[in-house]
Amino acid sequence: MKNESSGKTTLANRTDWARARAMTDADILHDEDSPATRPEDWEGAALKLGGVVIGRARVRGPGKRPKKEQVAIRFSPEVLTAFRATGRGWQTRMNAALQEWLEAHPEMRS
């Protein structure tokens, strides 16, 4: 398909680069063709230099230390099946259920 443009640049159709450079993200309208990204959109993104992966992007929360501690723990298959069946976020819901249990049993807190 041939470009329909006349190829001529006039003052009326030139980009105002000074104005464009001064724009902030809030000034830019994001539409379906240019959606705003979220931190989770970048999770696992490959960083490449010359086509070679040199690293992976990691998304971290606003705190400097994780608010949760990673541990290895064993649960019965019935418990895991029930929580996993609730869909994405099941580990967070399991954590909330354990916190509710702790509130009901204050003697367990140190």
Rosetta constraint file for C-alpha pairs under 8 A:
AtomPair CA 9 CA 13 HARMONIC 6.51 0.50
AtomPair CA 9 CA 14 HARMONIC 6.75 0.50
AtomPair CA 10 CA 14 HARMONIC 6.46 0.50
AtomPair CA 16 CA 20 HARMONIC 6.25 0.50
AtomPair CA 17 CA 21 HARMONIC 5.96 0.50
AtomPair CA 18 CA 22 HARMONIC 6.31 0.50
AtomPair CA 19 CA 23 HARMONIC 6.46 0.50
AtomPair CA 23 CA 27 HARMONIC 5.72 0.50
AtomPair CA 23 CA 28 HARMONIC 7.11 0.50
AtomPair CA 24 CA 28 HARMONIC 6.81 0.50
AtomPair CA 30 CA 34 HARMONIC 5.30 0.50
AtomPair CA 30 CA 35 HARMONIC 5.05 0.50
AtomPair CA 30 CA 36 HARMONIC 6.01 0.50
AtomPair CA 31 CA 35 HARMONIC 5.37 0.50
AtomPair CA 37 CA 41 HARMONIC 6.22 0.50
AtomPair CA 38 CA 42 HARMONIC 7.41 0.50
AtomPair CA 39 CA 43 HARMONIC 7.03 0.50
AtomPair CA 39 CA 59 HARMONIC 6.25 0.50
AtomPair CA 40 CA 59 HARMONIC 6.78 0.50
AtomPair CA 42 CA 57 HARMONIC 6.60 0.50
AtomPair CA 42 CA 58 HARMONIC 7.49 0.50
AtomPair CA 42 CA 59 HARMONIC 7.10 0.50
AtomPair CA 43 CA 57 HARMONIC 6.06 0.50
AtomPair CA 43 CA 58 HARMONIC 5.61 0.50
AtomPair CA 43 CA 59 HARMONIC 5.73 0.50
AtomPair CA 44 CA 56 HARMONIC 5.62 0.50
AtomPair CA 44 CA 57 HARMONIC 5.43 0.50
AtomPair CA 44 CA 58 HARMONIC 6.29 0.50
AtomPair CA 45 CA 56 HARMONIC 5.55 0.50
AtomPair CA 45 CA 57 HARMONIC 5.17 0.50
AtomPair CA 45 CA 58 HARMONIC 7.85 0.50
AtomPair CA 46 CA 53 HARMONIC 6.21 0.50
AtomPair CA 46 CA 54 HARMONIC 7.68 0.50
AtomPair CA 46 CA 55 HARMONIC 6.12 0.50
AtomPair CA 46 CA 56 HARMONIC 4.62 0.50
AtomPair CA 46 CA 57 HARMONIC 6.39 0.50
AtomPair CA 47 CA 53 HARMONIC 5.64 0.50
AtomPair CA 47 CA 54 HARMONIC 5.71 0.50
AtomPair CA 47 CA 55 HARMONIC 5.08 0.50
AtomPair CA 47 CA 56 HARMONIC 5.51 0.50
AtomPair CA 47 CA 57 HARMONIC 6.84 0.50
AtomPair CA 48 CA 52 HARMONIC 5.13 0.50
AtomPair CA 48 CA 53 HARMONIC 4.33 0.50
AtomPair CA 48 CA 54 HARMONIC 5.47 0.50
AtomPair CA 48 CA 55 HARMONIC 7.15 0.50
AtomPair CA 49 CA 53 HARMONIC 6.55 0.50
AtomPair CA 49 CA 54 HARMONIC 6.56 0.50
AtomPair CA 61 CA 66 HARMONIC 7.93 0.50
AtomPair CA 63 CA 67 HARMONIC 7.89 0.50
AtomPair CA 75 CA 79 HARMONIC 6.47 0.50
AtomPair CA 75 CA 80 HARMONIC 6.53 0.50
AtomPair CA 76 CA 80 HARMONIC 6.48 0.50
AtomPair CA 77 CA 81 HARMONIC 5.90 0.50
AtomPair CA 78 CA 82 HARMONIC 6.12 0.50
AtomPair CA 79 CA 83 HARMONIC 6.34 0.50
AtomPair CA 80 CA 84 HARMONIC 5.89 0.50
AtomPair CA 81 CA 85 HARMONIC 5.95 0.50
AtomPair CA 82 CA 86 HARMONIC 6.98 0.50
AtomPair CA 83 CA 87 HARMONIC 7.66 0.50
AtomPair CA 83 CA 90 HARMONIC 5.43 0.50
AtomPair CA 83 CA 91 HARMONIC 7.49 0.50
AtomPair CA 83 CA 93 HARMONIC 7.62 0.50
AtomPair CA 83 CA 94 HARMONIC 6.78 0.50
AtomPair CA 84 CA 88 HARMONIC 7.66 0.50
AtomPair CA 84 CA 90 HARMONIC 5.57 0.50
AtomPair CA 84 CA 91 HARMONIC 7.98 0.50
AtomPair CA 85 CA 90 HARMONIC 7.92 0.50
AtomPair CA 86 CA 90 HARMONIC 6.10 0.50
AtomPair CA 89 CA 93 HARMONIC 6.44 0.50
AtomPair CA 90 CA 94 HARMONIC 6.10 0.50
AtomPair CA 91 CA 95 HARMONIC 6.17 0.50
AtomPair CA 92 CA 96 HARMONIC 6.25 0.50
AtomPair CA 93 CA 97 HARMONIC 6.18 0.50
AtomPair CA 94 CA 98 HARMONIC 6.31 0.50
AtomPair CA 95 CA 99 HARMONIC 6.22 0.50
AtomPair CA 96 CA 100 HARMONIC 6.19 0.50
AtomPair CA 97 CA 101 HARMONIC 6.31 0.50
AtomPair CA 98 CA 102 HARMONIC 6.29 0.50
AtomPair CA 99 CA 103 HARMONIC 6.33 0.50
AtomPair CA 100 CA 104 HARMONIC 6.35 0.50
AtomPair CA 101 CA 105 HARMONIC 6.23 0.50
AtomPair CA 102 CA 106 HARMONIC 6.06 0.50
AtomPair CA 102 CA 108 HARMONIC 6.64 0.50
AtomPair CA 102 CA 109 HARMONIC 7.08 0.50
AtomPair CA 105 CA 109 HARMONIC 7.82 0.50
